Amino acid sequence: MGSGIAEVRARAGLAVPVCETGPENLKSGCDAALGRICFTTDLVDCADRDMVIEAVAEDEHIKSEVFASLDKIVAQGDAILAINTSSIPVMKLAMATGRPEQVGGTHFFNPVPVMPLVEIVPSLLAGNQARWLAEAFVAGRLGKQATRSQDRAGFIVNSLLVPYAVRHPHARIRHGHGRGHRQRHDSRLRPLYGPLRLANLIGLDTVKAIADSMCEEFKEQLRSPPSLLLRMVDARLLGKKSGRGFHDYAR
């Protein structure tokens, strides 16, 4: 996700510093890097930015730590700190900073260079200028289709997609259908990606995190991750990024 966001920003003509978690992640990123992208492991290199987009793991604690650090590092008081979350309410993360009015959600979709939609999610405390700048940047500079969502777990797309993705196809698998049936079922359902292929691309751990967040907020069993998904995450069968999920990418 982060590499896709960096790519679309670079293609829009922007200089893009990308802060990775450690040196071991820099080489793989640099292999596909565009000329405007530079890599670092120090958030201080983002200090002079007027907009910073976070794309770390879908974990509220990790994201809160990142935003607490960015709040201390980013020098411009009117800089926008943008959260790329699939499901975590923006207000929770904004309160990790001392400037919640400058924090908002920019939810991109995988694969970022291909998918046109970006959900703009202002928090309750977001100022009008921050909302306008985020929408203008996404739509005007990146050429994406910006749509504003209420600040609720899952926002618009995932509140519809995730219950469908984690319940309906998985129920069919639990009832004994094999890999070949999954592929046929997947191809019939997809407009761009079927639910299983999309879950593989997103990462099954991320799908589980989204489902957990929505289940916690709405208290609806329909949104809870099924046992098959839980066991696959336990086994680290996370989809494309691990080489195996609902499909075996080694075949």
N, C-alpha and C positions, 0 to 999 in steps of 0.2 A: 504493500500500500504506500509506504513512505517513498519508495523509489519512483512509483508512478506519479505521485504528487510533485516530486522534485522534477521529473521529466516534463510535465505539462507546464510548470512554472518556467523552466529553462527554455522551452519552445516558445513561450510567450515573450522571450527577450529579457528575462530577469536573471541577475546573478543570484545563485542559490547556494548558500552554505548548508550542508547537510551534516548534522551532528549524530554520529553513531555511538552505540554504547561502549564499544571497545575497538582496539586496533584490528582484531580478527575479523571484523565486519567491513573494514574499509576496502580490502582488495576486491571482494566480490562486487561491491558497489562501483568501484572505479573502472572495472572491466567494461561496464556498459554506460559509463558516465558521459554526459554531453559536456561540451567545452565550458559552459557557463556554470557547471556544478563543481563545487569544491567540498571536500570531505574533512571532517574534524571529529574529535571526541570530546571537545570542550564547548559547553554551552556559551561560554564567554564570547565565542566567535559570532554569536547571534545578537550581541549587545546593541549594535547600531541599526538593527532591522526595524522597519515600521510595521511589519506583520510577521509573526512567527506561527507556523502551523505544526502542531504536535502530531506524531503518528506512532506512538509507542503501543505496547500491548494493551489489549482491552481489559485493563485492571484499574479499578478506581484508586487504589492506594498508589500504584506506580505513577499514574497520570497526575494525581494530586502533588506528589513529590516533584515532578517535572515542572508543574506550574508554580509551585512555591519557589523553585529555583529561578525560573524565568522572571518572576516578579521582582527578584532582587537584581537580576542581571540586565534585563532589557532597559535601556536608558530612557527612551522616549516615553513620557508619561501618557501620550495618546496612542501609543502603539497598540495594535490589536493582537491579542493572544488567542489563537484559534485552536479549538479542540476538534480533532478528527476522531470522534467516537461513534460507534454504531448503535449505542443504547444507553450509555450512562447519562443521567440528567446533567445538563450543563451547569446548572446552578450549584450543584455539589462541588464541582471542580473549580468553578469561578471563586468560591469562597476560600480556596487555598491561597488566593492572592489578596493583595491589598487594593486591587483595582478591578473588582468584579464587573464594573460597568464597561470595561474594555475587553471582556472575555466573552467569546461566543463560539457556537459550534459550526464547523464546516465539515459536513459528512460527505466525503467522496465515496465512490463505489468502484470496486474492482471489475475489470482492469481500468485504472484511472485514465490512461490515454484514450480509451475507447468509449467508456461510459460517459454520457453527456451530463447526467444529473448530479447536482450537489445540493444537499439540504442545508439551508442556513438556519441555525437554531439560536436565536437570541435568548439570553436568560431574562429573568424578571427585572434585573437591575441594569440591563444593557442600555446604553444611551442611544439616541437616534442616530448620532454621527457614526458610532461603531457599527450599527446595523447597516447603514447606507454604504459605508466603506467596504464592509465584507461582501455585500451583494454586488457592488460595483467592481470589486476586484475579481470575484468569481465569474460574473457574467461578462464584464467589459474587457478585463485583461486576459483571463484564461479562456474566454469563449465558451464557458459551460452554461448549462441551463440551471439557474438558481431558483430554488423554491423555498419559501419560508415555512418552517414547522414550529409547532408548539414544543416547549421543553418538557417532553415526557419520554419515558423509557421506550426505545425503539423508534421514536419520531414517527414519520409517515410510512416509509417503505418497509422498514423491518417489522413494524407492528402488523403489517399484512403478510410479509414474506416469511418471517421466521416460524410462526405457527404452522404454516403450510409446509415449509421445508423440513421441519423436525418431526412432524406428526404423520402426515399422509404417506410419503414414500417409505418412511421407516416402518410404519405399520404393515405395509405390503411385504417388506423384507422379513419382518418378524413372523409373518405367516408362511414363510418357507420359499419365497421366490429367490432364485439364484442370481448370479452376476449378470448373465445374459438378459434376464428379465429386467433387471435394474436399468441396463443400458437402453432397452426398448422403451421402458416406461419413461426414462429420463428424456429421450429424444422426442417423445410425443408431447411432453409438457413444456419444453423450453421455447421461449421466444428468442433469446440469445443464449441462455444457459438453462438447462433443466435444474431442478432443485438439488439433486445429488452432486452434479458437476459444479454447481455454484457453491455448495457447501465445501466441496474439496478445494476450490479456489480460495474461498475466504479463509479456510482453516477451521477444522471441526472444534478446536479449542475456542476459537472466537465465536463460532455459532453457539456453543454451549454458554459462553459468557453473556452473549446477547439474550439468550433464552432465560438464563438465571436472573439477569437484571429486570427483564420484563415480568417474570413470574413474581419477583419480590415486590415490584411496584403495583401490579394489578391483581395479584393473588388469584390468578386463574390457572387451573390445571392444564388447560389447552396450551399454555405458553411454556410449560415446564419441559426440560430436556428429557427425552425418553431414555430408558436404560441402555439401549444399544449405543446411543451417542455417548453416554457416560463411560461405558466400558471401552469404547474406541479411544476416547481421550485418555483414559487410564493407561491404555496400551501404547500411547503416543502414535496412534494411527490418525494423523491430523490432516490428511489430504495431500495436495500437491507438494507442499513444503517439506513433508516428511517422506515423500515417495510412495505413500500408500494411505488410502482412506476408503471411500466407497468404490474406488477404482485403484488398481495396482499400476503405478506409472512406470514400473520396471518392465512391464510386458510390452 
